Structure formats: structure tokens, C-alpha cells
Amino acid sequence: MHVLRHCLAPGLAACLALGCAGCSPTLNWREARLAGVGATALLPCRSDAQSRRLPLAGRTVAWTLRACSAGDATWAVAFADMGDAAAVAPALQQLRQAAARNLGETAPAAALPTVAGRLRLEGQLPDGRAVQELLTVFARGTTVFQLSVIGPHLDRLPADALDAFFASLRTAS
């Protein structure tokens, strides 16, 4: 608060001298291009991309992830082209179940709680820390997408920021 008070005071020099980084927003939205699928998404921080081969719905696919951390949470967009429309529904089901299982949830995907069409999970990371996760999985054609936000206190994040993130994915088609 001390830094904020000074940053609101007249004079740019005073703000810079006191570390204006304290005045910057926690969520600094950026467009992330999802290479190979002609899509974009908004992430609230500078994201890193990684890709790996993943077994999904009885096949091995290239799973690409763009993720970053902001506001005491990790924000992620991941996708894979299943290459066959028949593999899409099983892949979406497997992604929901895997997310729940990763946090220690054992209920079937149909029984998992949802909020505004998003799965709401609570559990623990492998190191024992308690976390919450909001997750949505969906498909455009044969490409499956997973958008998720995970952190210890998602209820402290602005609801409009969560809504903006989950609504941000744009595809060419």
C-alpha cells in the first residue's frame, strides 16, 4: 500500500524511485498463438510453450502446452490434434478424468462439480499442498483443448479475469 500511495502521487520520478513494479497489474494479458492449430488464447502473463508425446484415447499424440504463473495461480492452454473424429469424445473424457486424478479425485467425470460449464476440482499436489483447479475441455474439429487455472486460492482471483481467460480461445474456423 505504501508503494501504491506514492505511485498515485504526482511525479513519475517518485513512482520510479519507489519501484513502480508494485503499481503494475498482477494480470498482464497477452495473446498467445497456438502453433499448428491456427488458434489464439489470452494468458495473463508471458507464457512458455512445451510439447511432448502423450498417450490419449488409445493413440499417441503431440500434446502442446502454453502456461504461465500470475496472481498465485498457473494458467494453461493445452491442445492436441486427435486426427480422427471418433477419438475426440474419449480424449475429452480422459482429460477430465486425468485432471481430477492428478489432484486425488476419484469420482467419475460425470459426478465432478461444475461452475459455469467448468470443472471445479479441489485436491492436493504431489507435494501435499492444497490446490483448486478450474478446467474446461472441448474440441474444435479433431483438435481437443484444455484450459485450466490451478492455485491455492482461486476464489481470490477476479471472476471477470477467469471468465475472460476461459472465453478467450479463438480458432480460425
C-alpha positions in Angstrom: 0.0 0.0 0.0 2.9 2.3 0.8 4.3 2.0 -2.8 0.8 2.4 -4.2 0.2 5.6 -2.3 3.4 7.0 -3.7 2.7 5.9 -7.2 -0.6 7.7 -7.2 1.3 10.9 -6.1 2.2 13.4 -8.7 5.5 12.9 -10.4 6.8 10.0 -12.4 10.2 10.2 -10.8 8.7 9.4 -7.4 6.9 6.4 -8.8 10.0 5.0 -10.5 12.2 5.6 -7.4 9.8 3.6 -5.2 9.6 0.7 -7.6 6.6 1.2 -9.8 6.5 -2.6 -10.3 4.3 -2.6 -7.3 1.8 -0.5 -9.3 1.6 -2.8 -12.2 -1.4 -5.1 -12.5 -1.0 -8.7 -11.4 -2.5 -10.0 -14.6 -0.8 -8.6 -17.7 -2.9 -10.1 -20.6 -1.1 -11.3 -23.7 -2.3 -13.1 -26.8 -0.6 -16.5 -27.2 -0.6 -18.1 -30.6 -1.2 -21.8 -30.5 1.2 -23.0 -33.2 -0.1 -25.6 -35.6 -3.8 -25.2 -34.9 -4.4 -21.7 -36.1 -5.8 -20.6 -32.7 -5.0 -17.9 -30.1 -5.8 -17.5 -26.4 -5.3 -14.8 -23.8 -3.0 -15.5 -20.9 -2.4 -13.1 -18.0 1.4 -13.4 -18.2 4.2 -14.3 -20.5 3.8 -18.0 -21.3 6.3 -20.7 -22.1 5.5 -23.4 -24.6 6.4 -27.1 -24.4 5.3 -30.1 -26.3 5.5 -33.8 -25.6 4.1 -37.1 -26.9 1.1 -38.2 -24.8 -1.0 -41.3 -24.8 -4.6 -40.1 -25.3 -7.7 -42.1 -26.3 -5.7 -45.1 -27.5 -3.2 -43.2 -29.6 -0.1 -41.2 -29.0 -0.5 -37.5 -29.9 1.6 -34.4 -29.8 0.4 -32.5 -26.7 1.3 -28.8 -26.7 1.1 -26.7 -23.6 1.4 -22.9 -23.1 1.5 -21.9 -19.4 2.5 -19.1 -17.1 2.0 -18.1 -13.4 0.3 -14.9 -12.2 -1.9 -14.0 -9.3 -0.7 -17.0 -7.3 -2.0 -19.4 -9.9 -0.9 -21.3 -13.0 -2.8 -20.6 -16.2 -2.6 -23.1 -19.0 -3.8 -23.8 -22.5 -3.1 -27.2 -24.0 -4.1 -29.0 -27.1 -3.7 -31.9 -29.4 -5.0 -32.9 -32.8 -6.5 -36.4 -32.4 -6.5 -36.9 -36.2 -9.8 -38.8 -36.1 -13.3 -37.5 -35.0 -14.0 -40.9 -33.3 -11.2 -40.2 -30.9 -12.4 -36.8 -29.7 -15.1 -37.8 -27.2 -12.9 -40.4 -25.5 -10.0 -37.9 -25.4 -12.2 -35.3 -23.7 -13.4 -37.8 -21.1 -9.8 -39.0 -20.4 -8.6 -35.4 -20.0 -11.3 -34.6 -17.4 -10.6 -37.8 -15.5 -6.8 -37.2 -15.6 -7.2 -33.7 -14.2 -9.3 -35.0 -11.3 -7.0 -37.9 -10.7 -3.9 -35.6 -10.6 -5.5 -33.8 -7.6 -6.6 -37.0 -5.9 -10.2 -37.0 -7.0 -11.6 -40.5 -7.8 -15.2 -39.8 -8.7 -16.3 -40.5 -12.3 -16.1 -37.4 -14.6 -19.9 -37.2 -14.8 -20.0 -36.7 -11.0 -17.4 -33.9 -10.9 -18.7 -30.5 -9.8 -19.0 -27.8 -12.5 -19.3 -24.0 -12.3 -20.4 -22.1 -15.4 -19.5 -25.2 -17.5 -16.1 -25.6 -15.9 -15.0 -28.4 -13.8 -14.1 -27.2 -10.3 -11.7 -29.5 -8.5 -10.0 -29.4 -5.1 -7.2 -31.6 -4.0 -3.5 -31.8 -3.4 -0.4 -31.6 -5.5 2.1 -34.4 -5.2 4.0 -32.4 -2.5 0.9 -32.3 -0.4 -0.1 -28.6 -0.9 -3.8 -28.0 -1.2 -5.0 -26.6 -4.6 -8.1 -25.7 -6.5 -8.5 -26.1 -10.2 -10.9 -24.7 -12.8 -10.8 -26.6 -16.0 -12.7 -26.9 -19.3 -12.1 -29.3 -22.1 -13.7 -29.1 -25.6 -13.0 -29.7 -29.2 -12.9 -27.8 -32.5 -12.9 -30.4 -35.2 -10.4 -33.1 -34.3 -8.4 -30.8 -32.0 -9.0 -31.2 -28.3 -8.3 -28.2 -26.0 -7.8 -27.9 -22.3 -7.9 -24.6 -20.5 -7.1 -24.6 -16.8 -6.3 -22.4 -13.8 -4.8 -24.0 -10.8 -3.7 -22.5 -7.5 -4.2 -22.5 -3.7 -6.9 -19.7 -3.6 -8.7 -19.4 -6.9 -11.6 -17.6 -5.1 -9.2 -14.7 -4.6 -8.8 -14.2 -8.4 -11.2 -11.7 -10.1 -14.2 -13.6 -11.6 -14.0 -11.4 -14.7 -10.4 -12.4 -15.2 -11.3 -16.1 -15.0 -14.2 -15.6 -17.4 -12.0 -13.7 -19.8 -9.4 -16.4 -19.8 -11.9 -19.2 -20.4 -13.7 -17.3 -23.2 -10.5 -16.2 -24.9 -9.7 -19.1 -27.2 -10.2 -18.2 -30.9 -9.8 -20.6 -33.8 -9.5 -19.9 -37.5 -12.7 -21.9 -38.2 
